[in-house]
Amino acid sequence: MDVFIDVILPVPIPQFFTYRLPRHLAELAKVGCRVVVEFGKSRVMTALVVKIHGNPPEKYPAKYIQELLDTEPVVTPTQIWLFQWVAEYYMCTAGEVMNVALPSGLKISSQSKIQYNPDFHHDELLTDLEKSFMDVLIREDSISYEEAGRLLGEQDLNKFLKSLVAKHAIILFEEVNERYKPKLIKKIRLHSDYATDENALMLLESLGKAKKQQEVLLKYLSIIPLDQLSEKNEEGIDKQRLKEAEVSDSALAALITKGIFEQWEVQVSRFDSLESDSLREIQLSPAQEAASDQIMGLFSTKDVVLFHGITGSGKTEVYIDIIKKALDSGTQVLFLLPEIALTTQIVRRLKRVFGDTMGIYHSRFSDNERVEVWRGVLDQKFQFVVGVRSSIFLPFSNLGLIIVDEEHESSYKQFDPAPRYHARDVAIMLALKMKARVLLGSATPSMESFYQAQTGKYGLVSLKERFGNAQLPHIRLVNMRVEREKKTLTKEFSSVLLEAIGQNIENKKQSIIFQNRRGYAPYLNCQQCNWIPHCNQCSVTLTHHLNARTLICHYCGYSESVPRVCPACGSPHVRSVGVGTERIEDDLREIFPEAGVLRMDLDTTRTKNAYENIIGEFETGEVDILVGTQMVTKGLDFDRVNLVGVFNADKLINFPDFRSGERAFQLITQVSGRAGRREEKGIVLIQTNNPANRVLQYIVDSDYEGFYASEIKEREAYNYPPFSRIIELTVKDVDRNLAQEAAEVLAKRMKDYLGEQRILGPERGLVERIRNKFHFVIWMKLEKEKMNIQATKQYLREELVHLITEKKFKSVQVVVNVDAV
């Protein structure tokens, strides 16, 4: 009987594809295994088996798979269900979900290779160069294109190979390799004949004339002393330790050749191990213990519990207590964090409690490190994983608890590429599927989550006192209009903020300055002709980065050097306008030359360990002032921070978005929470032109419930989430008129189906042109109680196919963002 498999391919095509299994692999392949298949004429890719059956496809002849990569599944049935649910809900394809879910190291890479054709017997057809090239192929079996290029030097490689292919002298093929490589280390030990103190001493004496070999042996015996040799020799030592001791490589090689030393390889983890005696217990305060008990009690009746704990209340300790209880019950735990910046401090604390049973998963890890965590979860080596949003796709088989810390964070939502999923919402669906529980934690919960708690769908637990003797900070609004009138501003710093920073430095305390804009300044401006540099691909100004001496577009990455004079009029009077984190850092160094100043934003944290290094320096007290973007607002806990300064609060509040008030409240409250974490009361200074703004007043009063009550009335009045679902459609094309026309056609069709009141737009995008494509946006507002969301999505799918298959609009792209944030 012929055996066929349906597979998910990592391409944006909605259907599964059917391939034929060779007979000898029919019993080895399982659902969840990876196979290598040819797709199209020449593309080779990793596919995922989702079904095994005996039915050939009706519309096309089934190709044979090229290779079976696994004999045991690397993806679980629950994951396959999740890929399909995410694709259905977020209106993308299972292949796009698979592409994001699987670490790159589990996908194959292919390389073009050249091989001698064993059926070729016409040497007389070859030139002298071709003959010498063929000799290399016979000797090497096969070589890569790159190696062939080096052999031929100046020759035209494609022309040369084309000639050999025409003569049937060579075969071109794709060699497929798995990217993941286990980490192997070389180990060294004495041969068992010498593994006693007596025999080792005799050996040492016999090497008297071979001084360098004797040095190698002496170094080995300094690591494993004679009195421990018979006990520890079998385990050996890392070869690298001997090499670091600068012993002679040739002497070591000679001892291995003689059989005095044995060398072998072992596979090791890429993650540092933690000594068991460094593991710590935690002690909960009475308030924390009460919160933990309440959460566990609610889990008996609620699938999801919202934990509303103010900043500094010690939510992490409560999480640890609940994680321990879940692990003790024999289930797996996933702890989600919104971004990598948060993992540094929290992971350190969790590692001290859970040691090597804990895995860490985020995009700054190498492909190989991520695959090791993936396999560790699959084999249940890691019962507990801390990770960012993509870790929701790990292969858990016995998941009992998911914690979503800082659940309000927009970083949980993926924007590009598809799937544009929200990890918090996917976590809730996964937990329902696996009969697990979800704990959402935040000092400033999202409106949606707090509404669900208020209406009884989620459980709600509040923790409203800070841990220990810590007090909430004193929050003060600094009126920048008054400062300008009095001319007391220094650069963009109010006199109040500068005085507080100076006092903090004198008192050996630390300060955090928050500005949600990176770079030196938002733009340059010519004082003579008003020229402002714009991106040549996007309708935005270029941000000035002083240290890199470049102007950069933060949308497409385009950059150019800073001009010495205005390119429009030749004037040398070109100055920076506005303030970014880089400028604040420079200004602070100038105003407080004796102070240590550090910056934490996307530009300073691109490398793998940059976060750890910056946080480490700040923790030790070497740095007085930390300047940063959103990265400094959450999850960080520093003993000496006594002052937080907030720049441009008005821009956060007045951003043209229905969520701007909510985001401003969350960001400013979160960064305020970094101040005064111990006995001393911290100070927060918010620079604003409008101190009477209602959002700022709620922040000053630390009144989340008041803010929520005010905001939820507006949301209900205008039918915004949580009372509706929003689907955002972005229509894009290089031709502005075509993009606008396509958007108008799509909007009209959806209005005809849903009614005028449910469709907003089309409007020009907030940034109209990005990467040379013009953007027009349509918003669909769908009431949760009245609408059949699934039927509406199906109709939208059909209309999108209808639109982009029309000849006129074939170049148009439509991006669908379900539950846009």
Secondary structure, 3 states (H helix, E strand, C coil): CCEEEEEECCCCCCCCEEEEECHHHCCCCCCCCEEEEEECCCEEEEEEEEEEECCCCCCCCCCECCEECCCCCCCCHHHHHHHHHHHHHCCCCHHHHHHHHCCHHHCEEEEEEEEECCCCCCHHHCCHHHHHHHHHHHHHCEEEHHHHHHHHCCCCHHHHHHHHHHCCCEEEEEEEEECCCCEEEEEEEECHHHCCHHHHHHHHHHCCCCHHHHHHHHHHHHHCCHHHHHHHCCCCEEHHHHHHCCCCHHHHHHHHHCCCEEEEEEEECCCCCCCHHHCCCCCCCHHHHHHHHHHHHHCCCCCEEEEEECCCCCHHHHHHHHHHHHHHCCCEEEEECCCHHHHHHHHHHHHHHHHHHEEEECCCCCHHHHHHHHHHHHCCCCCEEEECHHHHHCCCCCEEEEEEECCCCHHHECCCCCCCCEHHHHHHHHHHHHCCEEEEEECCCCHHHHHHHHCCCCEEEEECCCCCCCCCCEEEEEEHHHHHHHCCCECCECHHHHHHHHHHHHCCCEEEEECCCCCCECEEEECCCCCCCECCCCCCECEEECCCCEEECCCCCCEEECCCCCCCCCCCCEEEECCCHHHHHHHHHHHCCCCCEEEECCCCCCCCCHHHHHHHHHHCCCCCEEEECHHHCCCCCCCCEEEEEECCHHHHHCCCCCCHHHHHHHHHHHHHCCCCCCCCCCEEEEEECCCCCHHHHHHHCCCHHHHHHHHHHHHHHCCCCCCEEEEEEEEEECCHHHHHHHHHHHHHHHHHHHCHHHEEEEEEEEEEEECCEEEEEEEEEEECCCCCHHHHHHHHHHHHHHHHCCHHHCCCEEEEEECCC
